[in-house]
Amino acid sequence: MRIKKILIYLFCIIVIIIGIIQFINFNNEKTNLEETISLEQANIMISKGETLYMSNCASCHGSQLEGKKNWTSGKDEDGQSLPPPLNGEGHSWHHSPDQLFQIIRYGFKIYNPNYQGKMQGNETLSDEDIWSILEYMKSVWPKKIRDQYKSLVKH
């Protein structure tokens, strides 16, 4: 009877180990698939994102994603917070891709109900449009910031 219990425990441990290995392999495959997007596909997405950025975001955040001077403390003529830079010099790269997506879609009030600014979101953009804008933004960030972002944001 004791040997039967030991065999059952051993079997359970083996099943758990196999499950862990499968989970690790699945996550590695997912990461590898994400990294296999072709250079052409990435360039198309970034180009689309740049076009969408220019027509939806540049009027506030600037054509070079530079934001407004004194964006951390300044206010515009309406008393609203100034748009931050999106070129890696501001705080955008501190947010996860999902948070950035949500901010573009619904505005910053989704995270801060007391937000006093004009970033109210854009529900007319498709999900693909928003992801393209984000890829364009990231493509402008300095390499050091992109590398830090990759290490902060695990897929």
C-alpha positions as CSV (number, residue, x, y, z in Angstrom):
1,M,0.0,0.0,0.0
2,R,2.8,2.4,0.9
3,I,4.5,1.8,-2.5
4,K,1.2,2.6,-4.3
5,K,1.0,5.9,-2.5
6,I,4.6,6.8,-3.4
7,L,4.0,5.9,-7.0
8,I,0.9,8.1,-7.1
9,Y,2.9,11.0,-5.5
10,L,5.7,10.5,-8.0
11,F,3.2,10.4,-10.9
12,C,1.6,13.7,-9.7
13,I,5.0,15.4,-9.4
14,I,5.9,14.2,-13.0
15,V,2.6,15.6,-14.3
16,I,3.2,18.9,-12.6
17,I,6.8,19.1,-14.0
18,I,5.6,18.3,-17.5
19,G,2.9,21.0,-17.1
20,I,5.5,23.6,-16.0
21,I,7.7,22.7,-19.0
22,Q,4.8,23.0,-21.4
23,F,3.9,26.4,-20.0
24,I,7.5,27.6,-20.3
25,N,7.7,26.3,-23.9
26,F,4.3,27.9,-24.8
27,N,5.5,31.3,-23.5
28,N,8.8,31.0,-25.4
29,E,7.0,30.1,-28.6
30,K,4.7,33.1,-28.2
31,T,7.6,35.4,-27.7
32,N,9.4,34.0,-30.7
33,L,6.3,34.4,-32.9
34,E,6.0,38.0,-31.8
35,E,9.6,38.6,-32.8
36,T,9.2,37.0,-36.2
37,I,7.1,39.7,-37.7
38,S,8.8,40.6,-41.0
39,L,10.7,43.8,-41.4
40,E,8.4,44.7,-44.2
41,Q,5.3,44.2,-42.0
42,A,6.9,46.3,-39.3
43,N,7.7,49.1,-41.7
44,I,4.2,49.1,-43.1
45,M,2.7,49.3,-39.6
46,I,5.1,52.1,-38.6
47,S,4.3,54.0,-41.7
48,K,0.6,53.7,-41.2
49,G,1.1,54.7,-37.6
50,E,3.0,57.8,-38.6
51,T,0.2,58.8,-41.0
52,L,-2.4,58.3,-38.3
53,Y,-0.3,60.1,-35.7
54,M,0.1,63.1,-38.0
55,S,-3.7,63.3,-38.5
56,N,-4.8,62.5,-35.0
57,C,-2.1,63.4,-32.5
58,A,0.5,65.9,-34.0
59,S,-1.7,68.9,-33.5
60,C,-1.2,68.6,-29.7
61,H,1.9,66.4,-29.3
62,G,3.9,68.0,-32.2
63,S,5.0,66.7,-35.5
64,Q,8.2,65.4,-34.0
65,L,6.4,63.9,-31.0
66,E,8.1,66.6,-28.9
67,G,5.1,67.7,-26.8
68,K,4.9,71.2,-25.3
69,K,7.5,73.0,-23.3
70,N,6.9,72.9,-19.6
71,W,4.5,70.0,-20.0
72,T,5.2,68.7,-16.5
73,S,3.9,71.8,-14.8
74,G,2.6,74.3,-17.4
75,K,-1.0,74.9,-18.4
76,D,-2.5,76.1,-21.7
77,E,-4.7,79.2,-22.1
78,D,-7.7,77.1,-20.9
79,G,-5.9,76.0,-17.7
80,Q,-5.5,72.4,-19.1
81,S,-2.3,70.3,-18.7
82,L,0.0,70.5,-21.6
83,P,0.6,67.5,-23.9
84,P,3.8,65.5,-23.0
85,P,6.4,64.5,-25.5
86,L,5.9,61.0,-26.9
87,N,9.4,60.7,-28.4
88,G,11.0,59.0,-25.4
89,E,11.7,62.2,-23.5
90,G,8.4,62.1,-21.5
91,H,6.8,59.4,-19.4
92,S,5.0,57.5,-22.1
93,W,7.6,54.7,-22.2
94,H,6.9,54.1,-18.5
95,H,3.4,52.8,-19.4
96,S,2.6,49.3,-20.6
97,P,1.4,48.8,-24.2
98,D,-2.1,48.2,-22.8
99,Q,-2.1,51.4,-20.8
100,L,-1.0,53.4,-23.8
101,F,-3.7,51.8,-25.9
102,Q,-6.3,52.6,-23.3
103,I,-5.1,56.2,-23.0
104,I,-5.3,56.7,-26.8
105,R,-8.7,55.0,-27.0
106,Y,-10.4,56.5,-23.9
107,G,-8.2,59.4,-22.7
108,F,-6.2,59.8,-19.6
109,K,-9.2,60.1,-17.4
110,I,-9.5,56.4,-17.5
111,Y,-6.5,56.3,-15.1
112,N,-6.8,59.6,-13.4
113,P,-10.4,60.9,-12.9
114,N,-9.0,64.2,-11.7
115,Y,-7.0,64.7,-15.0
116,Q,-7.1,68.2,-16.2
117,G,-6.1,68.0,-19.9
118,K,-7.4,67.7,-23.4
119,M,-6.4,64.0,-24.0
120,Q,-9.9,62.7,-24.0
121,G,-9.3,59.8,-26.3
122,N,-10.3,58.8,-29.7
123,E,-12.9,56.1,-30.1
124,T,-13.0,56.5,-33.9
125,L,-9.6,54.8,-34.4
126,S,-9.6,51.0,-34.9
127,D,-7.6,48.8,-32.6
128,E,-5.2,48.2,-35.4
129,D,-4.9,52.0,-35.9
130,I,-4.0,52.5,-32.3
131,W,-1.4,49.7,-32.3
132,S,0.1,51.2,-35.4
133,I,0.4,54.6,-33.7
134,L,2.1,53.0,-30.8
135,E,4.6,51.2,-33.0
136,Y,5.4,54.5,-34.7
137,M,5.9,56.2,-31.3
138,K,8.2,53.4,-30.2
139,S,10.1,53.6,-33.5
140,V,11.0,57.2,-32.7
141,W,12.3,56.5,-29.2
142,P,16.1,56.4,-28.7
143,K,17.5,52.8,-28.8
144,K,18.3,53.1,-25.1
145,I,14.7,53.8,-24.2
146,R,13.4,51.1,-26.5
147,D,15.7,48.6,-24.8
148,Q,14.7,49.7,-21.3
149,Y,11.0,49.5,-22.4
150,K,11.5,45.9,-23.7
151,S,13.0,44.9,-20.4
152,L,10.2,46.6,-18.4
153,V,7.4,45.1,-20.6
154,K,7.5,41.4,-20.7
155,H,5.1,39.8,-23.3
